[in-house]
Every structure is written in C-alpha cells, then in structure tokens.
C-alpha cells in the first residue's frame, strides 16, 4: 500500500471484500507515469516545510559518471548534476554536485544532499533563478556558490 508509484484506478466498494483497498490495477493511472518517472530516477525527496531536499538516484553507478537530472518542485525548475570532468585519478577526486535553478527560487532551511553527501555551506540556503551552488561529491568542508540573478 505504500507504493507511491502504483496509483490504483478503482478502490474496492462495499460487498467486494476489499473495501477501501485498491481493487483494479493501476492502468487508470498510467497516463501519469511520466511524472513519476523523474522522481523515481532521481530519488528526489522534498520536504519544504521541514527544510530538506535530497536526491538518491536509482542507478547507483552514477557515483562514477557525469549526469544531469531535472529538479521539479512547485514553481521551481532546476537541474541537479554530477560532474566528474575534473577527476584526474582516484587519489585526486574533484568531482562535484551542482544544483542550478532555472525558474523560481528555493530556500532550503536545514539540509540539501545528494547520495547522503550534504551541502557543507551555511543554512538557510536561498538559490534564485540563474544561480547555482556546487559542492564536492565526497564529504569535505569545501563548497562554491556562483551566479547572479538573470534579468
């Protein structure tokens, strides 16, 4: 029953023996699968009232690849990415995560993380349209903030 991606089309009614439970497969919800796919791939979990935003991509091999995924929140569009272009060897790992906001503005009060690597900067963290933040994909104290709001 806690399957966020399996939306039941019809729930059982009185007399069916499954009152209030999913009764017919979720084929009625198939039209919405494209919306669920993004969140399933990125592992995006947003709890804005609690001040947290986290990502845990389904493909765990992404730790060793460069990638970009969309960030979709109410009134906010962005990109979360992992860049390994600066990695020269396993001993000098300069790979980094980057969150860029393309539309809207987000304030994260307590925690921003990708694959349990927290953004090490100060909170609350506000990122506006045209701005991005980046931080090492390994747990360190370094971080970088850049960008100006676009007109």
Backbone as numpy.savetxt, mean C-alpha at the origin, in Angstrom:
# Nx Ny Nz CAx CAy CAz Cx Cy Cz
-15.11 -16.49 6.33 -15.92 -15.28 6.33 -15.07 -14.01 6.33
-13.83 -14.08 6.71 -12.99 -12.89 6.73 -12.21 -12.73 5.43
-12.76 -13.20 4.34 -12.11 -13.09 3.05 -12.52 -11.76 2.41
-11.64 -10.76 2.54 -11.93 -9.42 2.05 -12.15 -9.38 0.54
-11.58 -10.33 -0.19 -11.63 -10.30 -1.65 -12.78 -11.14 -2.20
-13.49 -11.90 -1.39 -14.56 -12.78 -1.84 -15.91 -12.21 -1.43
-16.46 -11.38 -2.26 -17.72 -10.72 -1.94 -18.87 -11.62 -2.36
-19.69 -12.00 -1.40 -20.83 -12.87 -1.71 -21.89 -12.06 -2.44
-22.45 -12.65 -3.48 -23.48 -11.98 -4.25 -24.82 -12.03 -3.55
-25.15 -13.15 -2.95 -26.44 -13.34 -2.29 -26.20 -14.04 -0.97
-26.83 -13.52 0.06 -26.76 -14.17 1.37 -27.98 -15.05 1.56
-27.81 -16.11 2.34 -28.92 -17.03 2.59 -30.03 -16.38 3.38
-31.26 -16.67 2.99 -32.42 -16.13 3.69 -33.00 -17.15 4.65
-34.07 -16.78 5.30 -34.72 -17.66 6.27 -35.24 -18.90 5.56
-34.96 -20.07 6.15 -35.43 -21.32 5.59 -34.42 -22.03 4.71
-33.31 -21.41 4.40 -32.30 -22.05 3.55 -31.27 -22.82 4.37
-31.25 -22.60 5.67 -30.28 -23.25 6.53 -28.96 -22.51 6.62
-28.83 -21.41 5.94 -27.60 -20.60 5.98 -27.96 -19.13 6.19
-28.91 -18.89 7.05 -29.41 -17.53 7.27 -28.29 -16.53 7.54
-28.21 -15.51 6.72 -27.23 -14.45 6.88 -25.83 -14.78 6.40
-25.59 -15.98 5.97 -24.27 -16.39 5.50 -24.23 -16.34 3.97
-23.03 -16.21 3.40 -22.94 -16.25 1.93 -23.56 -17.55 1.41
-24.42 -17.42 0.41 -25.16 -18.57 -0.07 -24.80 -18.93 -1.50
-24.60 -17.91 -2.31 -24.25 -18.12 -3.71 -22.85 -17.56 -3.93
-22.09 -18.20 -4.78 -20.73 -17.75 -5.02 -20.70 -16.27 -5.36
-19.52 -15.73 -5.28 -19.39 -14.28 -5.45 -19.33 -13.83 -6.91
-19.92 -14.59 -7.80 -19.86 -14.18 -9.20 -20.57 -12.85 -9.44
-21.47 -12.46 -8.53 -22.10 -11.15 -8.66 -21.11 -10.02 -8.37
-20.06 -10.31 -7.65 -19.06 -9.30 -7.31 -17.85 -9.30 -8.22
-17.85 -10.15 -9.25 -16.68 -10.26 -10.12 -16.33 -8.95 -10.82
-17.30 -8.12 -11.05 -17.02 -6.86 -11.75 -16.11 -5.97 -10.91
-16.03 -6.20 -9.61 -15.21 -5.37 -8.74 -13.82 -5.96 -8.51
-13.50 -7.06 -9.14 -12.21 -7.71 -8.86 -11.02 -6.85 -9.26
-11.18 -6.01 -10.26 -10.05 -5.16 -10.65 -9.68 -4.18 -9.54
-10.66 -3.73 -8.77 -10.37 -2.85 -7.63 -9.63 -3.60 -6.54
-10.01 -4.84 -6.31 -9.38 -5.63 -5.25 -7.98 -6.06 -5.63
-7.73 -6.24 -6.91 -6.45 -6.75 -7.37 -5.29 -5.86 -6.93
-5.44 -4.55 -7.05 -4.38 -3.63 -6.66 -4.02 -3.81 -5.19
-5.03 -3.89 -4.34 -4.77 -4.01 -2.90 -4.21 -5.39 -2.56
-4.62 -6.40 -3.28 -4.09 -7.74 -3.04 -2.61 -7.81 -3.45
-2.24 -7.18 -4.55 -0.86 -7.20 -5.00 0.06 -6.36 -4.12
-0.41 -5.19 -3.71 0.44 -4.29 -2.93 0.43 -4.60 -1.44
-0.61 -5.27 -0.99 -0.74 -5.49 0.45 -1.00 -4.18 1.18
-1.55 -3.20 0.48 -1.80 -1.88 1.08 -2.81 -2.02 2.20
-2.44 -1.52 3.38 -3.33 -1.46 4.52 -3.29 -0.04 5.05
-4.41 0.65 4.95 -4.49 2.03 5.41 -5.46 2.12 6.58
-5.01 2.71 7.65 -5.87 3.02 8.79 -5.61 4.48 9.11
-6.24 5.35 8.34 -5.98 6.78 8.45 -6.37 7.31 9.84
-7.50 6.91 10.44 -7.79 7.39 11.79 -6.71 7.01 12.81
-6.11 5.84 12.64 -5.02 5.42 13.54 -3.67 5.97 13.10
-3.62 6.57 11.90 -2.40 7.20 11.42 -1.36 6.25 10.84
-1.82 5.14 10.24 -0.86 4.18 9.68 -1.16 3.87 8.21
-0.08 3.62 7.47 -0.17 3.18 6.09 0.96 2.20 5.87
0.63 0.99 5.42 1.66 -0.02 5.22 1.43 -0.77 3.92
2.52 -1.33 3.41 2.49 -2.11 2.18 3.27 -3.39 2.43
2.72 -4.50 1.96 3.40 -5.78 2.06 3.07 -6.56 0.78
3.81 -6.28 -0.30 3.48 -6.90 -1.58 3.38 -8.42 -1.51
2.43 -8.95 -2.25 2.17 -10.38 -2.25 3.36 -11.17 -2.77
4.05 -10.64 -3.74 5.22 -11.30 -4.32 6.44 -10.95 -3.47
6.86 -11.85 -2.62 7.96 -11.57 -1.70 9.31 -11.47 -2.41
9.38 -11.87 -3.66 10.64 -11.71 -4.40 10.90 -10.24 -4.73
9.95 -9.36 -4.45 10.14 -7.94 -4.75 11.26 -7.32 -3.91
11.71 -8.00 -2.89 12.83 -7.48 -2.09 14.10 -7.34 -2.93
14.20 -8.10 -4.01 15.41 -8.10 -4.83 15.18 -7.50 -6.21
14.06 -6.82 -6.42 13.73 -6.23 -7.72 13.31 -4.78 -7.56
13.41 -4.02 -8.64 12.79 -2.70 -8.69 11.33 -2.90 -9.07
10.44 -2.10 -8.47 9.01 -2.21 -8.78 8.30 -0.91 -8.44
7.11 -0.75 -9.01 6.23 0.39 -8.71 4.80 -0.11 -8.69
4.04 0.33 -7.70 2.62 -0.01 -7.59 1.82 1.27 -7.33
0.56 1.29 -7.76 -0.27 2.45 -7.46 -0.68 2.47 -5.99
-0.86 3.67 -5.47 -1.39 3.89 -4.13 -2.75 4.55 -4.33
-3.80 3.90 -3.86 -5.16 4.40 -4.03 -5.80 4.59 -2.65
-6.12 5.83 -2.36 -6.82 6.19 -1.12 -7.88 7.23 -1.49
-8.90 7.40 -0.68 -9.91 8.41 -1.00 -9.28 9.79 -1.18
-9.41 10.35 -2.37 -8.88 11.67 -2.68 -7.37 11.71 -2.88
-6.73 10.56 -2.93 -5.27 10.51 -3.05 -4.89 9.46 -4.08
-3.96 9.84 -4.95 -3.38 8.91 -5.92 -1.88 9.06 -5.83
-1.19 7.94 -5.76 0.26 8.00 -5.65 0.92 6.75 -6.19
2.22 6.67 -5.96 3.02 5.52 -6.39 3.94 5.14 -5.24
3.96 3.85 -4.93 4.94 3.31 -4.00 5.91 2.49 -4.83
7.21 2.67 -4.60 8.18 1.97 -5.44 9.40 1.52 -4.64
10.11 0.61 -5.24 11.37 0.10 -4.69 12.40 0.23 -5.79
13.50 0.92 -5.52 14.52 1.17 -6.52 15.82 0.49 -6.09
16.31 -0.41 -6.92 17.58 -1.08 -6.61 18.68 -0.65 -7.57
18.47 0.44 -8.31 19.46 0.86 -9.31 20.79 1.27 -8.68
20.79 1.66 -7.40 22.03 2.06 -6.74 22.74 0.91 -6.03
22.21 -0.29 -6.15 22.81 -1.43 -5.48 24.01 -1.90 -6.30
25.20 -1.81 -5.72 26.42 -2.21 -6.41 26.84 -3.63 -6.02
26.57 -3.98 -4.80 26.89 -5.32 -4.31 26.05 -5.57 -3.07
26.05 -6.79 -2.60 25.29 -7.11 -1.40 25.83 -6.37 -0.18
27.12 -6.00 -0.18 27.69 -5.30 0.97 27.41 -3.80 0.94
27.07 -3.26 -0.23 26.76 -1.83 -0.34 25.35 -1.71 -0.91
24.37 -1.95 -0.08 22.98 -1.94 -0.52 22.40 -0.55 -0.30
22.15 0.17 -1.38 21.55 1.51 -1.30 20.15 1.51 -1.89
19.50 0.37 -1.89 18.13 0.32 -2.41 17.23 1.13 -1.51
16.13 1.64 -2.08 15.26 2.49 -1.29 13.81 2.35 -1.71
12.93 2.66 -0.75 11.50 2.76 -1.01 11.18 4.23 -1.24
10.15 4.45 -2.05 9.75 5.83 -2.35 8.23 5.89 -2.42
7.66 6.88 -1.76 6.23 7.16 -1.85 6.07 8.53 -2.47
5.42 8.57 -3.62 5.19 9.82 -4.35 3.69 10.07 -4.44
3.27 11.29 -4.16 1.86 11.65 -4.24 1.63 12.43 -5.54
0.74 11.90 -6.38 0.44 12.52 -7.67 -0.79 13.41 -7.60
-1.70 13.09 -6.68 -2.95 13.84 -6.54 -3.34 13.79 -5.07
-3.73 14.93 -4.54 -4.19 14.99 -3.16 -3.04 15.25 -2.19
-3.31 14.99 -0.94 -2.36 15.21 0.14 -2.64 14.20 1.24
-1.59 13.64 1.83 -1.77 12.66 2.88 -0.96 13.06 4.11
-1.54 12.86 5.26 -0.83 13.03 6.53 -0.85 11.68 7.23
0.32 11.21 7.55 0.47 9.94 8.26 0.96 10.28 9.66
0.16 9.98 10.64 0.44 10.39 12.01 1.48 9.54 12.73
1.47 8.21 12.49 2.29 7.33 13.33 3.25 6.41 12.60
2.81 5.81 11.48 3.68 4.79 10.88 3.43 4.66 9.38
4.53 4.69 8.62 4.54 4.37 7.20 5.58 3.27 7.04
5.18 2.15 6.42 6.14 1.06 6.27 5.91 0.29 4.97
6.98 -0.32 4.51 6.94 -1.24 3.38 7.69 -2.49 3.83
7.01 -3.61 3.78 7.59 -4.89 4.17 8.25 -4.80 5.54
7.56 -4.15 6.46 8.00 -3.97 7.85 9.25 -3.11 8.02
9.61 -2.35 6.99 10.69 -1.38 7.11 10.03 -0.02 7.25
10.10 0.55 8.44 9.44 1.81 8.73 10.19 3.01 8.15
9.42 4.01 7.75 10.01 5.30 7.39 10.61 5.87 8.67
11.92 6.20 8.66 12.59 6.59 9.89 12.51 8.08 10.24
11.79 8.86 9.44 11.71 10.30 9.69 10.73 10.64 10.79
10.49 11.94 10.93 9.61 12.45 11.98 8.15 12.35 11.56
7.30 12.15 12.54 5.85 12.11 12.36 5.24 13.23 13.19
4.09 13.77 12.81 3.29 13.42 11.64 4.01 13.82 10.35
3.75 13.04 9.32 4.37 13.19 8.02 3.31 13.62 7.03
3.50 14.76 6.38 2.56 15.24 5.37 3.26 15.27 4.02
2.63 14.64 3.03 3.16 14.62 1.67 2.09 15.22 0.77
2.45 16.24 0.03 1.51 16.93 -0.85 1.74 16.51 -2.30
0.80 16.91 -3.14 0.90 16.63 -4.58 2.25 17.10 -5.11
2.91 16.22 -5.86 4.20 16.56 -6.44 5.38 16.29 -5.51
5.13 15.90 -4.28 6.21 15.61 -3.35 6.41 14.10 -3.22
7.59 13.74 -2.79 7.89 12.34 -2.55 8.80 12.22 -1.33
8.77 11.06 -0.73 9.71 10.75 0.34 10.36 9.42 -0.01
11.58 9.25 0.45 12.26 7.98 0.22 13.04 7.61 1.47
13.26 6.31 1.63 14.03 5.82 2.76 14.65 4.48 2.39
15.75 4.14 3.03 16.43 2.88 2.71 15.52 1.68 2.93
15.64 0.70 2.05 14.80 -0.49 2.20 15.38 -1.46 3.22
16.50 -1.10 3.78 17.05 -1.81 4.94 16.82 -0.93 6.15
16.68 -1.52 7.31 16.40 -0.75 8.52 17.63 0.05 8.94
17.56 1.39 8.70 18.63 2.32 9.09 17.99 3.60 9.58
18.80 4.60 9.86 18.31 5.89 10.34 18.25 6.94 9.24
18.73 6.63 8.03 18.80 7.61 6.96 17.47 7.74 6.23
17.17 8.95 5.77 15.99 9.18 4.94 16.18 10.46 4.14
15.31 10.65 3.15 15.42 11.81 2.29 14.02 12.31 1.94
13.83 13.60 1.99 12.57 14.22 1.59 12.87 15.20 0.49
12.11 15.13 -0.60 12.34 16.08 -1.68 11.05 16.40 -2.40
11.07 17.45 -3.16 9.92 17.80 -3.99 9.23 19.05 -3.51
8.64 19.72 -4.40 7.85 20.90 -4.11 6.47 20.70 -4.69
5.49 21.36 -4.12 4.13 21.25 -4.63 4.07 21.83 -6.04
3.47 21.10 -6.92 3.32 21.57 -8.30 2.17 22.57 -8.37
2.29 23.55 -9.23 1.19 24.55 -9.34 -0.07 23.94 -9.91
